[in-house]
């Protein structure tokens, strides 16, 4: 247990807060109460002021740091478990995939068996992507920044999702900026972020829709938005949108948005989501490069 969260440390902080608040109230009372006030009224005002001063101090000095420390310890523990599980599963999955590929290339394999082996290989690749997501969550990499155009990242993303979008009858629309935009970012991490947001948007539009992605400059920031025409973010999920393992997808692991938020913050930016009248929108804000 962290020494800053030990019972003795918390008790000492609480005593200090009460002492400081009471001292402040004693100095404040003569200035706000007339000399003719009764002892009962003075005691009542004293207790009210003491409560008003103590409550926010307790939250700021004790409760807030304890909550942050508990959340950090929980995330670190989950990340350690995720790393161990991912490493234990990757090697056997790789062996199985190699055997499947070898069997599929044999001349005596029939069409039906070859099709079944292809399905198995695709599922193995999907599992490998999930494991890589766990590893990205557990071992964040520092961004290697360089100047780049965010519209180039959007075009690369569209090229990756184009087959799936076409199968789902989703129209992908790139909104070109009205002026040249340059940001300092890690192109692979930014691609990972935008790709994940676009894949989430496709998940929300299985029967077709419109995916609109674009970047614009505003107040010294570049705002890159990913907007879909799906049903919007589930209210039960919205309140905990960027917390680990929060998802309403049957096959989701709930850490994609956590990784996206981490990438945004590593680039001195922020990521937020909102529901619109006709879908949902995620906006990434990054400092613009002059």
C-alpha positions in Angstrom: 0.0 0.0 0.0 1.2 3.5 -0.9 2.4 5.4 2.2 0.4 8.4 1.1 -2.8 6.4 1.4 -2.0 4.7 4.8 -4.6 5.1 7.6 -2.2 7.2 9.7 -1.4 9.5 6.8 -5.1 10.0 6.0 -5.9 10.7 9.7 -3.1 13.3 9.9 -4.4 15.0 6.8 -7.9 15.0 8.1 -6.8 16.6 11.4 -4.9 19.2 9.6 -7.9 20.1 7.3 -10.2 20.4 10.3 -7.7 22.6 12.2 -7.1 24.9 9.3 -10.8 25.1 8.5 -11.7 25.9 12.1 -9.0 28.5 12.4 -10.2 30.2 9.3 -13.8 30.2 10.6 -12.7 31.7 13.9 -11.0 34.5 12.0 -13.9 35.0 9.7 -16.8 35.0 12.2 -16.1 38.4 13.8 -16.0 40.0 10.4 -19.4 38.7 9.3 -21.4 38.5 12.5 -22.5 41.6 14.5 -21.5 41.7 18.2 -25.1 41.3 19.4 -25.6 37.9 17.8 -26.6 35.1 20.2 -24.3 32.1 21.1 -26.7 29.7 19.4 -26.6 31.7 16.1 -22.8 31.9 16.3 -22.5 28.2 16.8 -24.9 27.5 13.9 -23.0 29.8 11.5 -19.7 28.3 12.7 -20.8 24.7 11.9 -22.1 25.8 8.5 -18.9 27.5 7.5 -16.8 24.7 8.9 -18.7 22.2 6.7 -18.5 24.4 3.6 -14.7 24.7 4.1 -14.0 21.2 5.2 -15.9 19.2 2.5 -14.1 20.5 -0.6 -10.7 20.3 1.2 -11.3 16.7 2.2 -12.2 15.9 -1.4 -9.3 17.8 -2.9 -6.6 16.6 -0.5 -7.8 13.1 0.5 -10.6 11.5 -1.6 -9.5 12.7 -5.0 -5.9 11.4 -4.8 -7.1 8.1 -3.2 -9.5 7.6 -6.2 -6.8 8.4 -8.7 -4.3 6.1 -7.0 -6.8 3.2 -6.8 -7.7 3.6 -10.5 -4.0 3.7 -11.5 -3.2 0.5 -9.5 -6.2 -1.3 -11.0 -5.1 -0.3 -14.5 -1.5 -1.4 -13.9 -2.7 -4.8 -12.5 -5.0 -5.4 -15.5 -2.2 -4.4 -17.9 0.2 -6.8 -16.3 -2.3 -9.7 -16.5 -3.2 -8.8 -20.1 0.5 -8.8 -21.1 1.0 -12.3 -19.6 -2.0 -13.7 -21.2 -1.2 -12.2 -24.6 2.3 -13.6 -24.5 1.1 -17.1 -23.5 -1.4 -17.2 -26.3 0.6 -15.7 -29.2 3.0 -18.5 -29.6 0.5 -21.4 -29.9 -1.7 -19.2 -32.1 1.3 -18.7 -34.4 2.0 -22.4 -34.5 -1.7 -23.2 -35.3 -1.8 -20.6 -38.1 1.4 -22.0 -39.7 -0.1 -25.5 -39.7 -3.3 -24.3 -41.2 -1.4 -22.4 -43.9 0.7 -25.5 -44.7 -2.4 -27.8 -44.9 -4.2 -25.4 -47.1 -1.4 -25.4 -49.7 -1.4 -29.2 -50.0 -2.5 -30.3 -53.5 -4.9 -33.0 -52.2 -6.9 -30.5 -50.2 -10.4 -30.1 -51.6 -12.3 -26.8 -52.1 -14.5 -27.3 -49.0 -11.6 -28.1 -46.7 -9.6 -25.2 -48.2 -12.6 -22.8 -47.5 -12.8 -24.1 -43.9 -9.1 -23.6 -43.4 -9.3 -20.1 -44.7 -12.1 -19.3 -42.1 -9.9 -20.8 -39.4 -7.0 -18.7 -40.5 -9.1 -15.5 -40.6 -10.3 -16.2 -37.0 -6.8 -16.7 -35.8 -5.8 -13.4 -37.3 -8.7 -11.8 -35.5 -7.5 -13.3 -32.2 -4.0 -12.0 -32.9 -5.3 -8.5 -33.5 -7.2 -8.7 -30.1 -4.0 -9.8 -28.4 -2.0 -7.0 -30.0 -4.7 -4.6 -28.7 -4.0 -5.9 -25.2 -0.3 -5.5 -25.7 -0.8 -1.9 -26.9 -2.8 -1.2 -23.8 -0.2 -2.7 -21.5 2.9 -1.3 -23.1 2.2 2.2 -24.5 4.9 3.6 -26.8 6.2 7.2 -26.7 5.2 9.0 -29.9 7.9 9.7 -32.5 6.6 13.0 -33.8 7.1 14.5 -37.2 5.2 17.1 -39.2 2.3 15.6 -41.2 -1.0 16.5 -42.8 -3.9 15.0 -40.9 -5.8 14.6 -44.2 -3.1 12.1 -45.4 -3.9 10.0 -42.3 -7.6 10.1 -43.1 -6.9 8.9 -46.7 -4.8 6.0 -45.5 -7.6 5.1 -43.1 -10.2 5.1 -45.9 -8.0 2.9 -48.0 -7.9 0.3 -45.2 -11.6 0.3 -44.4 -12.9 0.7 -48.0 -13.7 -3.0 -48.6 -15.6 -3.4 -45.3 -17.4 -0.1 -45.9 -18.4 -1.1 -49.4 -19.8 -4.4 -48.1 -21.8 -2.6 -45.5 -23.0 0.0 -48.0 -21.4 2.8 -45.9 -20.3 5.9 -47.8 -17.0 7.3 -46.6 -16.7 11.1 -47.1 -13.5 13.1 -46.6 -14.1 16.8 -45.7 -11.1 18.7 -47.1 -9.9 21.6 -44.9 -10.2 25.1 -46.1 -6.5 25.7 -45.4 -3.3 23.6 -45.2 -2.9 21.9 -41.9 0.2 20.5 -40.3 0.6 18.8 -36.9 3.5 17.2 -35.0 2.5 13.6 -34.5 3.5 10.0 -34.7 1.9 8.9 -38.0 1.4 5.2 -37.0 -0.1 6.1 -33.7 -2.4 8.7 -35.2 -3.4 6.2 -37.9 -4.2 3.6 -35.2 -6.4 6.2 -33.4 -8.3 7.3 -36.5 -8.6 3.7 -37.8 -10.1 2.6 -34.5 -12.6 5.4 -34.5 -13.7 4.6 -38.0 -14.0 0.9 -37.3 -16.2 1.8 -34.3 -18.3 3.9 -36.6 -18.7 1.0 -39.1 -19.7 -1.2 -36.2 -22.5 1.3 -35.5 -23.7 1.2 -39.1 -24.0 -2.5 -40.1 -26.9 -1.8 -42.6 -25.4 1.3 -44.3 -24.9 4.9 -43.6 -22.5 7.8 -43.9 -19.0 8.1 -42.4 -17.7 11.7 -42.5 -14.1 12.4 -41.4 -12.4 15.7 -41.7 -10.0 18.1 -40.0 -10.1 21.9 -39.5 -8.2 24.6 -37.7 -9.7 26.5 -34.8 -8.2 28.5 -32.0 -4.7 27.2 -32.6 -5.8 23.6 -32.6 -6.5 21.1 -35.3 -9.9 19.3 -34.7 -10.2 16.0 -36.5 -13.7 14.6 -36.3 -15.1 11.2 -37.1 -18.9 11.3 -37.5 -21.3 8.4 -38.3 -25.1 8.2 -38.8 -25.6 5.2 -36.5 -27.8 5.0 -33.4 -25.4 7.0 -31.2 -23.5 6.1 -28.1 -25.4 3.9 -25.6 -26.2 6.0 -22.6 -25.1 3.2 -20.3 -21.7 3.3 -22.0 -21.4 7.1 -22.5 -20.8 7.8 -18.8 -17.8 5.5 -18.7 -16.7 5.9 -22.4 -12.9 6.0 -21.9 -12.7 3.5 -19.0 -11.0 0.1 -19.7 -13.3 -2.9 -20.6 -16.4 -0.8 -21.0 -18.2 -1.9 -24.2 -21.6 -3.0 -25.5 -20.2 -5.1 -28.3 -20.5 -8.8 -28.1 -17.0 -9.4 -29.5 -15.4 -6.2 -28.1 -12.8 -6.0 -25.4 -13.4 -2.4 -24.4 -9.9 -1.0 -24.6 -9.8 0.5 -28.0 -11.0 3.9 -26.9 -8.7 3.8 -23.9 -5.7 3.4 -26.2 -7.1 6.2 -28.4 -7.4 8.6 -25.5 -3.9 7.7 -24.3 -2.5 8.4 -27.8 -4.3 11.8 -27.8 -2.9 12.8 -24.4 0.6 11.7 -25.4 0.4 14.2 -28.3 -0.7 17.0 -25.9 -4.3 16.7 -27.2 -7.6 15.4 -26.1 -10.4 13.1 -27.4 -14.0 13.5 -26.7 -17.2 11.8 -27.9 -20.8 13.1 -28.2 -24.2 12.1 -29.5 -25.7 14.1 -32.3 -29.3 14.2 -33.6 -28.3 11.7 -36.4 -25.5 9.7 -34.9 -22.3 10.1 -33.0 -19.1 12.1 -33.3 -15.7 11.7 -31.9 -13.4 14.8 -32.0 -9.6 14.7 -31.6 -8.0 18.0 -30.8 -4.2 18.4 -31.3 -2.0 21.5 -31.3 -1.5 23.0 -34.7 2.0 23.5 -36.1 2.5 27.0 -37.6 
